[in-house]
Amino acid sequence: MRTFIALDLPPGFADDAAALARRLSASMEGRFLPRDTYHLTLAFLGEVDEAQAARAADALDAACAQVGQERPPARAALRVD
């Protein structure tokens, strides 16, 4: 499975980015993505199996614990396409 570690954008920021994309799409060609796909990729892991994805989730939990943060839900933090 194609996997990466990402942060969801705050809703207001994603709304602003989507509005900007709509304005840009009116004046230039390009592939403008839907708002619900917006995120900030921290690490692209590529093709991984379930065991590797589980290790990545464990590493993410450990890194968040070191900075006193609880990891967001797995769907938001460890994305699989």
N, C-alpha and C positions, 0 to 999 in steps of 0.2 A: 504494500500500500504506500502511496506517495504521502509523506508526512512532513509537517513543519510545526514549529513552535511560534505562536502568534498571540498578539494582544488585540482584543476587540477595541475599537475606537469609542470614546465617549459619544453618546447619542448626538449631542449638539454639534460636536466637531464633524461627525459623519454627515449630519444634515447640511452643514456649511460646505463640506467637500462635494457633496452631491449637487448642491445648487451651483457651485462653481463648474462642475463637470457639465451640467445642463447648459450653462451659458457658453462654455467653450465649444460644446458640440454643435451649437448653432452657427459657429463661425469657422470651424476647422474640422477636417476629417480625422478620424481616429476611432479606436475601439474604447468606448467609454463604458465602464462596468457599472452594474447596479449597486446601489448603496449597501444592500445587505451582504455584499462580498468584501466590503472595505475592512481592512485589518492592517496591523503593523507586524510584518514577519521579523522575528528575532533570529530564527535559525531554520534553514531548510535542511531536512534530514534525508530527503530523497526517498527511494524505495526501501522500506523496512518491513520486517515480518512482525508478528504480534509480540514476540519476546523482546525484540528491539524497541518497539513502541512502549512496552511496559517499562523497560529500563529507562527510556527517555522520560516517561511520566514520573518515575521514582526520582530521577535526577532533578526534574523540575520542582517536585515537592521539596527536596533537600535544599535547593537553591533558594526557594521562597522562604523556607523556615529560617535560613541564615539571615535574612533581612527582615524577619518578623512579619511576613505576609503569608496569608493562607492562599494557596493556589486557587485560581478561579475554576469553575467547573471544567472537566476534561474537554468538553466540546469547544470551549473558548480558548483553552490553552494549548492543547495538542490537537491540531487539525489534520484530518485525513481526507484526501481527495481521491 
